[in-house]
Amino acid sequence: MSDQSRVLLVPDGLDGERADAAGARMLGLSRSRVAELAEQGLVRQDGVPVGKSERLRAGAMLEVTLPEVERAVQVTPTVVEGVRIIHDDDDIVVVDKPVGVAAHPSLGWEGPSIVEHLAGAGFRISTSGAPERQGIVQRLDVGTSGVMVVAKSERAYTLLKRAFRDRTVEKVYHAVVQGHPDPFTGTIDAPIGRHPSGEWKMAIIDGGRHSITHYDTLEAMVGATLLEIHLETGRTHQIRVHMAALRHPCVGDLTYGADPVVAARLGLERQWLHAVRLGFTHPGTGDEVSFSSPYPADLEHALAVLRAA
């Protein structure tokens, strides 16, 4: 299903309004949907990507790219094998997401999702957001495993969305990348936006969204390096795009230039990337909390093969 772009003139009556609120009125979409499109770099004002809270100018051209036809996505309650509940209380549920599971259902995705698993397992989650995204305050790629939090109360949804927006959440990943980054510790500050090909890829582009990735070497092996990565921002495919830009793509990440021969030797069918730790202020108690996830079997196996080389 091809992308669709809609271009509209910002009327005088919406001058100075937030992009998500004004876009929703102009396009007939929900405010949360426009906000999500903005977070993906798909909302532009006079050709420049705008964040959901940025203000529109009367007379400007607002362009919104819709990745799919906007219609309701069905949530089918289904218990998904391999999803582990790390923590559960009145405000949040923290899950260990396995590879091959999306955060929420979407058009074009026919596999399982965390939202559907929680519904099937009897969890009550926040009603904020579009029906298929209720409670979702963050996402992990289908091919990325690890820890993520889902809001159960409306207060939790609001506070966690704000925390992710304000970058007060600690997001720590481990990645095995090809080769040895130089320097071994560094920061990548490069804007990310939609790949010019228009496919489901992202790229470093002029006019993309501000994106910052910090990395530290944990272990150097023959032909590969285990990194600890801290995200300052949270763009789609951010780690994968930034590491590929350094010419050290995540091992197994064929979409972003990894060597398929290496992936086959390690038995990997996805990128070696795992969300190991998530820390934030608990929206109910106000306490600082942190949750972690161990490496799954496929990543452990690949790491063992590399260490034995």
Summary of the structure (lengths in Angstrom):
residues: 309
radius of gyration: 19.7
end to end distance: 43.7
largest distance: 65.6
contacts: 1014
relative contact order: 0.13
helix: 24%
strand: 30%
